[in-house]
Amino acid sequence: MSFFTLKCAVTVALPLVLGGCVSSAEYSAATAGFSNVANKTAEATGKDTVWVQNRHDAQVVSGRVKTLLAKKTVDVETAVQVALLNNKGLQAAYADLGDSSADAWQSTMLVNPTVGIGLTGIGTPGLEAYKAIEGVIATNILALATQKRNVEIADGGFRKAQLNAALRTLQLAADTRRAWISAVGSWETVAQLNQAQAAADAASELAQKIGEAGSLTKGGQAREHVFYAELTGQTAKARLEARLAKEELTRLMGLWGSDIDYQIPNRLPQLPKGLVKRDLIEAEALERRVDLRIAQLDLATTAKSYKLTEATRYVTDLEILTGFETERELEDGEKKKETTGNVELEFVIPIFDSGKARMRKSELAYMRAANLLAEKAVNVRSEARSAYQAYRANYDIARHYRNSVVPLRTKIEEESLLTYNGMITNTFELLADNREKVNSILLAVNAKRDFWVAEANLAPAIYGGGAGSAGGETEVAAAAESGGGGH
């Protein structure tokens, strides 16, 4: 067999192999699809994120994180930015995006042809003068015919991976924002309990002295002692909850070692003067929710898969074989050589499998995707309405405690102090009024925290990222700068 003969045989198959070439430039880049993720994240949170792929990237991110943490106190916006830069779980999600781009890239590549070469007549008695060389190249023409749809399906998976990466980013931003609010609110509660404990300690000591003078029964003394003891336990529990809340924030920001010594404010910012109007929040959510886009993409990809199954219902394996056969023999003392080409078609005859089962599965998959999309659209509307209702209601509740309950308790305490100075109210009535004021202040702190959480939940309701989490710009950062010391 000459090289020329083999070259001719390969040439026969090349048109079949090259006819379906598809551009792969969109999928082969190292950060393929990440720009869409970064843009969607920036739109929803106002923060940027990076895909760390080498040591240089890691060093740049590490330096930026240390710069952000160098502030006296870490506000909520800084915490979110650090998490988006430094959380390793987020980087793992971006690696999933890279896997998807590689799969899409692979789908643009054609199936390699199979080459076979055979030699007959070697060492066979009586056939010394006869030898034949056979060569064949097998090309799966069904793979060529369906490649466009396969690429479209893989491309759909790549688009979905981008949306999933964006959704994971939004979820991290939301969780971090909520964790910051929880941690700061917990330390504000601890501060209020410390003040109450100091008053309770004074009341307990006073009760003991009055009891020793015979002016207070043992039951009255015990009442003051037990209040102080209970408040001590409550304060210790609140302090533990505050430390654990800060640890959750630390985990989300991906911090360890000396970086965990950052500070956060001691109190949440005051309520804003007014509310942000979101009368069209349903329409915004339907337009921007990432998880809704994922459900739509699932339906489109399922439809493409259904069409592919329909196209290959009867024929699941179709190959064309092109090749040659070279025969050499000795005739009348002369060596003769003859080369002939051949083409064969191989396919599976659907005697037992008519493809009905695969068609049924594809139909059910499409129906499932369609119903999931419809359910998602209903849920998105409801979640958007719920988030806005919670935002407005929690603002009214927190403002009620701030403007009505706490001022009234303060007034009662002031009046009790006046009557006490006038020898009308006794000491323990004054202390009881003080305790009631402390309880009202704690309720006000909790109401204020609930509002900021509800405010933080608006962005996930519009962009996605998990119900009950957060995202987007708030007024928390600016106000937190004046939040006092930190923990």
C-alpha positions as CSV (number, residue, x, y, z in Angstrom):
1,M,0.0,0.0,0.0
2,S,1.4,3.3,-1.0
3,F,1.2,6.6,1.0
4,F,-0.7,8.1,-2.0
5,T,-3.4,5.4,-1.7
6,L,-4.0,6.0,2.0
7,K,-4.1,9.8,1.4
8,C,-6.8,9.3,-1.3
9,A,-8.9,7.2,1.1
10,V,-8.7,9.8,3.9
11,T,-9.7,12.5,1.4
12,V,-12.9,10.7,0.7
13,A,-13.9,11.1,4.3
14,L,-12.7,14.7,5.0
15,P,-15.8,16.5,3.5
16,L,-18.0,14.6,6.0
17,V,-15.7,15.5,8.9
18,L,-15.2,19.1,8.1
19,G,-18.7,19.9,7.0
20,G,-20.0,20.5,10.5
21,C,-17.3,22.6,12.0
22,V,-18.6,25.1,14.7
23,S,-16.8,28.1,16.2
24,S,-15.6,27.4,19.8
25,A,-14.0,30.8,20.6
26,E,-16.8,31.8,22.9
27,Y,-16.2,28.7,25.1
28,S,-12.4,28.3,25.0
29,A,-11.5,31.5,27.0
30,A,-10.1,31.0,30.5
31,T,-12.9,33.1,32.0
32,A,-15.6,32.2,29.5
33,G,-19.0,33.6,30.6
34,F,-17.7,35.3,33.7
35,S,-18.3,38.8,32.4
36,N,-22.0,38.1,32.4
37,V,-21.8,36.9,36.0
38,A,-19.9,40.0,37.1
39,N,-22.2,42.4,35.3
40,K,-25.3,40.8,36.9
41,T,-23.7,40.9,40.3
42,A,-22.8,44.5,40.0
43,E,-26.3,45.5,38.9
44,A,-27.9,43.8,41.9
45,T,-25.3,44.6,44.7
46,G,-23.1,47.4,43.4
47,K,-20.1,45.2,44.2
48,D,-17.6,43.5,42.0
49,T,-16.3,39.9,42.1
50,V,-13.3,38.1,40.7
51,W,-12.5,34.6,39.4
52,V,-9.2,33.6,40.9
53,Q,-7.4,31.3,38.6
54,N,-3.7,31.7,39.4
55,R,-1.3,32.8,42.1
56,H,-1.2,36.4,40.9
57,D,-4.9,36.7,41.1
58,A,-4.9,35.3,44.6
59,Q,-2.2,37.8,45.7
60,V,-4.1,40.7,44.3
61,V,-7.4,39.6,46.0
62,S,-5.6,39.0,49.3
63,G,-4.1,42.5,49.3
64,R,-7.4,44.1,48.5
65,V,-9.1,42.2,51.3
66,K,-6.5,43.3,53.8
67,T,-7.0,46.9,52.7
68,L,-10.7,46.6,53.2
69,L,-10.3,45.1,56.6
70,A,-7.9,47.8,57.7
71,K,-10.8,50.2,58.5
72,K,-11.6,50.9,62.1
73,T,-14.9,49.1,61.8
74,V,-16.3,47.0,59.0
75,D,-19.6,48.3,57.7
76,V,-22.1,46.1,55.9
77,E,-21.0,47.1,52.4
78,T,-17.4,46.3,53.2
79,A,-18.4,43.0,54.6
80,V,-20.3,42.1,51.4
81,Q,-17.4,43.1,49.2
82,V,-14.9,41.1,51.2
83,A,-17.2,38.0,51.0
84,L,-17.5,38.3,47.2
85,L,-13.7,38.6,46.9
86,N,-12.6,36.1,49.5
87,N,-15.2,33.3,49.9
88,K,-13.7,30.0,48.6
89,G,-17.1,28.4,48.1
90,L,-17.9,31.1,45.6
91,Q,-14.7,30.3,43.7
92,A,-15.8,26.7,43.6
93,A,-19.1,27.8,42.0
94,Y,-17.1,29.7,39.4
95,A,-15.1,26.5,38.7
96,D,-18.5,24.9,37.9
97,L,-18.9,27.6,35.3
98,G,-15.5,26.7,33.8
99,D,-16.6,23.0,33.6
100,S,-19.7,24.0,31.7
101,S,-17.7,26.1,29.2
102,A,-15.4,23.2,28.6
103,D,-18.4,20.9,28.0
104,A,-19.8,23.5,25.5
105,W,-16.4,23.7,23.9
106,Q,-16.2,19.9,23.6
107,S,-19.6,19.8,21.9
108,T,-18.3,21.9,19.0
109,M,-15.7,19.3,18.2
110,L,-16.6,16.5,15.8
111,V,-16.4,12.8,16.6
112,N,-13.0,11.5,15.6
113,P,-13.2,9.0,12.6
114,T,-12.1,5.4,13.2
115,V,-9.3,4.1,10.9
116,G,-8.8,0.4,10.3
117,I,-6.1,-1.3,8.2
118,G,-5.9,-5.0,7.4
119,L,-3.5,-7.3,5.5
120,T,-4.5,-10.7,4.2
121,G,-2.5,-13.6,2.5
122,I,0.5,-13.5,4.8
123,G,1.9,-16.9,5.5
124,T,-1.1,-18.7,3.9
125,P,0.0,-21.8,1.9
126,G,-0.9,-21.5,-1.7
127,L,-1.4,-17.7,-1.5
128,E,2.2,-16.6,-1.4
129,A,1.6,-14.7,-4.7
130,Y,-1.6,-13.1,-3.5
131,K,-1.8,-10.4,-0.9
132,A,-4.5,-7.8,-0.2
133,I,-4.4,-4.7,1.9
134,E,-7.7,-3.2,3.2
135,G,-8.2,0.2,4.8
136,V,-11.4,1.8,6.1
137,I,-12.4,5.1,7.8
138,A,-15.7,5.1,9.7
139,T,-17.4,8.4,10.3
140,N,-20.6,8.7,12.4
141,I,-22.7,10.8,10.1
142,L,-25.6,10.9,12.6
143,A,-23.3,12.8,15.0
144,L,-22.6,15.2,12.2
145,A,-26.2,15.6,11.4
146,T,-27.3,16.3,15.0
147,Q,-24.2,18.3,16.0
148,K,-25.9,21.7,15.6
149,R,-28.6,20.7,18.1
150,N,-26.1,19.2,20.4
151,V,-24.1,22.4,20.4
152,E,-27.3,24.4,21.1
153,I,-28.1,22.1,24.1
154,A,-24.6,22.5,25.4
155,D,-24.8,26.2,24.9
156,G,-28.0,26.2,26.9
157,G,-26.1,24.4,29.7
158,F,-23.4,27.0,29.5
159,R,-25.9,29.9,29.8
160,K,-27.5,28.2,32.8
161,A,-24.1,27.8,34.5
162,Q,-23.6,31.5,34.1
163,L,-27.0,32.2,35.7
164,N,-26.2,29.7,38.5
165,A,-22.9,31.4,39.2
166,A,-24.6,34.8,39.4
167,L,-27.3,33.3,41.6
168,R,-24.7,31.9,43.9
169,T,-23.0,35.3,44.0
170,L,-26.2,37.1,44.9
171,Q,-27.0,34.5,47.6
172,L,-23.6,35.0,49.2
173,A,-24.0,38.8,49.2
174,A,-27.5,38.4,50.7
175,D,-26.3,36.0,53.4
176,T,-23.4,38.2,54.3
177,R,-25.6,41.3,54.6
178,R,-28.0,39.5,56.8
179,A,-25.2,38.1,59.0
180,W,-23.8,41.6,59.5
181,I,-27.2,42.9,60.6
182,S,-27.6,40.0,62.9
183,A,-24.2,40.3,64.5
184,V,-24.4,44.1,65.0
185,G,-28.0,43.8,66.3
186,S,-26.9,41.1,68.7
187,W,-24.1,43.3,70.2
188,E,-26.6,46.2,70.6
189,T,-28.8,43.8,72.6
190,V,-25.8,42.9,74.7
191,A,-25.1,46.6,75.4
192,Q,-28.7,47.2,76.5
193,L,-28.7,44.1,78.8
194,N,-25.4,45.3,80.4
195,Q,-27.1,48.5,81.3
196,A,-30.1,46.7,82.7
197,Q,-27.8,44.3,84.6
198,A,-26.0,47.2,86.3
199,A,-29.4,48.6,87.5
200,A,-30.4,45.2,88.7
201,D,-27.2,44.7,90.5
202,A,-27.7,48.0,92.4
203,A,-31.3,47.0,93.2
204,S,-30.1,43.6,94.5
205,E,-27.6,45.2,96.8
206,L,-30.1,47.8,98.0
207,A,-32.7,45.1,98.7
208,Q,-30.1,43.2,100.8
209,K,-29.3,46.3,102.9
210,I,-32.9,47.2,103.4
211,G,-33.6,43.6,104.4
212,E,-30.8,43.7,106.9
213,A,-32.4,46.8,108.4
214,G,-35.7,44.9,108.7
215,S,-37.6,47.1,106.2
216,L,-38.0,44.4,103.4
217,T,-39.3,40.9,103.7
218,K,-37.2,37.9,102.5
219,G,-39.6,37.5,99.7
220,G,-39.0,41.0,98.5
221,Q,-35.3,40.5,98.8
222,A,-35.5,37.3,96.8
223,R,-37.5,39.0,94.1
224,E,-34.8,41.5,93.4
225,H,-32.0,38.9,93.7
226,V,-33.6,36.5,91.2
227,F,-34.2,39.3,88.7
228,Y,-30.5,40.1,88.8
229,A,-29.6,36.4,88.5
230,E,-31.9,35.9,85.6
231,L,-30.6,39.0,83.9
232,T,-27.1,37.7,84.3
233,G,-27.9,34.5,82.5
234,Q,-29.8,36.3,79.8
235,T,-26.9,38.6,79.2
236,A,-24.4,35.7,79.0
237,K,-26.7,34.0,76.5
238,A,-27.0,37.2,74.4
239,R,-23.2,37.6,74.4
240,L,-22.8,34.1,73.2
241,E,-25.3,34.6,70.4
242,A,-23.5,37.8,69.4
243,R,-20.2,36.0,69.2
244,L,-21.7,33.2,67.2
245,A,-23.3,35.7,64.8
246,K,-20.0,37.4,64.2
247,E,-18.4,34.0,63.6
248,E,-21.0,33.3,60.9
249,L,-20.1,36.6,59.3
250,T,-16.4,35.7,59.5
251,R,-17.1,32.4,57.7
252,L,-19.0,34.1,54.9
253,M,-16.2,36.5,54.4
254,G,-13.7,33.6,54.3
255,L,-11.5,35.0,57.0
256,W,-9.0,33.2,59.2
257,G,-5.9,33.8,61.2
258,S,-5.2,37.4,62.1
259,D,-7.9,38.7,59.8
260,I,-10.6,37.6,62.2
261,D,-9.7,40.4,64.5
262,Y,-11.8,42.9,62.6
263,Q,-14.4,45.2,64.4
264,I,-18.0,45.8,63.7
265,P,-20.2,48.5,65.1
266,N,-22.0,48.2,68.5
267,R,-25.4,49.3,67.2
268,L,-27.5,49.3,64.1
269,P,-28.1,52.6,62.3
270,Q,-31.3,54.5,63.1
271,L,-34.4,54.1,61.0
272,P,-34.4,56.0,57.7
273,K,-36.6,59.1,57.4
274,G,-38.7,57.5,54.7
275,L,-39.3,54.3,52.7
276,V,-38.3,53.4,49.2
277,K,-41.4,53.1,47.0
278,R,-41.6,49.7,45.2
279,D,-45.1,49.8,43.7
280,L,-43.9,47.8,40.7
281,I,-41.8,45.3,42.6
282,E,-43.7,42.4,40.9
283,A,-42.8,43.6,37.4
284,E,-39.2,44.2,38.5
285,A,-38.9,40.7,39.9
286,L,-40.4,39.1,36.8
287,E,-37.9,41.0,34.6
288,R,-34.8,40.6,36.7
289,R,-35.0,37.4,38.8
290,V,-32.1,35.1,37.9
291,D,-33.8,32.0,39.1
292,L,-36.7,32.7,36.8
293,R,-34.3,33.1,33.9
294,I,-32.9,29.7,34.8
295,A,-36.3,28.1,34.7
296,Q,-37.0,29.7,31.3
297,L,-33.6,28.4,30.0
298,D,-34.4,24.9,31.4
299,L,-37.6,24.9,29.3
300,A,-35.9,26.1,26.2
301,T,-33.1,23.5,26.6
302,T,-35.7,20.7,27.2
303,A,-37.5,21.7,24.0
304,K,-34.2,21.4,22.1
305,S,-33.6,18.0,23.7
306,Y,-37.1,16.9,22.7
307,K,-36.5,17.8,19.1
308,L,-33.3,16.0,19.1
309,T,-34.9,12.8,20.5
310,E,-37.7,13.2,17.9
311,A,-35.1,13.5,15.1
312,T,-33.2,10.3,16.2
313,R,-36.3,8.3,17.2
314,Y,-35.8,5.5,14.7
315,V,-32.1,5.8,13.9
316,T,-29.8,5.9,16.9
317,D,-26.5,4.9,15.3
318,L,-25.6,5.7,11.7
319,E,-22.1,5.4,10.3
320,I,-20.7,5.7,6.8
321,L,-17.5,3.7,6.1
322,T,-15.2,4.8,3.3
323,G,-12.1,3.0,2.4
324,F,-10.0,1.1,-0.2
325,E,-8.7,-2.3,-1.0
326,T,-5.4,-3.0,-2.7
327,E,-4.8,-6.4,-4.2
328,R,-1.5,-7.7,-5.4
329,E,-0.9,-11.0,-7.3
330,L,1.5,-12.7,-9.6
331,E,0.1,-13.5,-13.0
332,D,2.1,-14.9,-15.9
333,G,5.3,-14.0,-14.1
334,E,4.2,-10.4,-13.7
335,K,3.2,-8.6,-10.4
336,K,-0.1,-6.9,-10.7
337,K,-1.6,-4.5,-8.2
338,E,-5.2,-3.1,-8.2
339,T,-6.7,-0.6,-5.8
340,T,-10.4,-0.1,-5.5
341,G,-12.4,2.2,-3.2
342,N,-15.5,1.3,-1.3
343,V,-18.3,3.0,0.7
344,E,-20.5,1.2,3.2
345,L,-23.4,2.4,5.3
346,E,-24.1,0.9,8.7
347,F,-27.2,1.6,10.9
348,V,-29.3,0.0,13.5
349,I,-32.6,-1.5,12.4
350,P,-35.3,-0.5,15.0
351,I,-37.0,-3.9,15.2
352,F,-37.3,-4.0,19.0
353,D,-36.9,-0.4,20.0
354,S,-39.2,2.0,18.1
355,G,-38.1,5.0,20.2
356,K,-41.6,5.5,21.8
357,A,-40.3,5.2,25.3
358,R,-37.6,7.8,24.7
359,M,-40.2,10.1,23.1
360,R,-42.5,9.7,26.2
361,K,-39.6,10.6,28.5
362,S,-38.8,13.7,26.5
363,E,-42.5,14.7,26.5
364,L,-42.7,14.3,30.3
365,A,-39.4,16.2,30.7
366,Y,-40.8,19.1,28.7
367,M,-44.1,19.1,30.7
368,R,-42.2,19.1,33.9
369,A,-40.0,22.1,32.9
370,A,-43.1,24.0,31.7
371,N,-44.9,23.5,35.0
372,L,-41.9,24.4,37.0
373,L,-41.5,27.6,35.1
374,A,-45.2,28.5,35.7
375,E,-44.8,27.7,39.4
376,K,-41.6,29.8,39.6
377,A,-43.4,32.8,38.0
378,V,-46.2,32.6,40.6
379,N,-43.7,32.2,43.5
380,V,-41.6,35.1,42.2
381,R,-44.6,37.4,42.3
382,S,-45.6,36.3,45.8
383,E,-42.1,36.6,47.2
384,A,-41.8,40.1,45.8
385,R,-45.1,41.2,47.4
386,S,-44.2,39.5,50.7
387,A,-40.8,41.2,50.8
388,Y,-42.3,44.7,50.2
389,Q,-45.1,44.1,52.7
390,A,-42.6,43.0,55.3
391,Y,-40.4,46.0,54.5
392,R,-43.3,48.5,55.1
393,A,-44.8,46.7,58.1
394,N,-41.5,46.3,59.9
395,Y,-40.7,50.0,59.4
396,D,-44.1,51.0,60.9
397,I,-43.5,48.6,63.9
398,A,-40.0,49.8,64.5
399,R,-41.0,53.4,64.3
400,H,-43.9,52.8,66.7
401,Y,-41.5,51.5,69.3
402,R,-39.1,54.4,68.7
403,N,-41.7,57.1,68.7
404,S,-44.3,55.8,71.1
405,V,-43.4,52.9,73.4
406,V,-39.9,54.0,74.4
407,P,-40.8,57.7,75.0
408,L,-43.8,56.6,77.1
409,R,-41.6,54.3,79.2
410,T,-39.1,57.1,79.6
411,K,-41.8,59.5,80.7
412,I,-43.0,56.9,83.3
413,E,-39.5,56.5,84.6
414,E,-39.1,60.3,84.9
415,E,-42.4,60.7,86.7
416,S,-41.4,57.8,89.0
417,L,-38.2,59.6,89.8
418,L,-40.1,62.8,90.7
419,T,-42.5,61.0,93.0
420,Y,-39.6,59.1,94.5
421,N,-37.8,62.4,95.3
422,G,-41.1,63.6,96.8
423,M,-41.2,60.5,99.0
424,I,-44.4,59.4,97.2
425,T,-43.0,56.4,95.3
426,N,-40.7,53.8,97.0
427,T,-37.4,52.6,95.7
428,F,-38.6,49.3,94.3
429,E,-41.4,50.9,92.3
430,L,-38.8,53.1,90.7
431,L,-36.6,50.1,89.9
432,A,-39.6,48.3,88.5
433,D,-40.3,51.1,86.1
434,N,-36.7,51.1,85.1
435,R,-36.9,47.4,84.3
436,E,-40.0,47.9,82.1
437,K,-38.2,50.6,80.2
438,V,-35.2,48.3,79.6
439,N,-37.6,45.7,78.2
440,S,-39.2,48.2,75.9
441,I,-35.8,49.3,74.6
442,L,-34.9,45.6,73.9
443,L,-38.1,45.3,71.9
444,A,-37.3,48.4,70.0
445,V,-33.8,47.1,69.2
446,N,-35.3,43.8,67.9
447,A,-37.9,45.8,65.8
448,K,-35.2,47.9,64.3
449,R,-33.2,44.8,63.4
450,D,-36.2,43.2,61.8
451,F,-36.7,46.3,59.7
452,W,-33.1,46.2,58.4
453,V,-33.4,42.5,57.6
454,A,-36.6,43.2,55.7
455,E,-35.0,46.1,53.9
456,A,-32.1,43.8,53.0
457,N,-34.6,41.2,51.7
458,L,-35.9,43.5,48.9
459,A,-32.9,42.9,46.6
460,P,-33.2,39.1,46.7
461,A,-36.9,39.4,46.0
462,I,-36.1,41.4,42.8
463,Y,-32.8,39.8,41.6
464,G,-32.8,36.4,43.3
465,G,-30.4,34.9,45.9
466,G,-32.7,33.2,48.3
467,A,-35.8,34.1,50.2
468,G,-35.0,35.7,53.5
469,S,-31.6,36.8,52.4
470,A,-30.3,40.2,51.2
471,G,-28.5,42.1,48.5
472,G,-28.3,45.6,47.1
473,E,-27.3,49.0,48.5
474,T,-28.8,50.2,51.7
475,E,-28.5,53.1,54.1
476,V,-26.8,50.8,56.7
477,A,-23.2,51.5,55.6
478,A,-23.3,55.3,56.0
479,A,-25.1,55.2,59.3
480,A,-22.8,52.4,60.7
481,E,-19.8,54.6,60.5
482,S,-21.0,56.5,63.6
483,G,-22.0,53.3,65.4
484,G,-19.5,53.7,68.2
485,G,-17.0,51.1,69.2
486,G,-16.9,47.5,67.9
487,H,-16.4,43.9,68.6
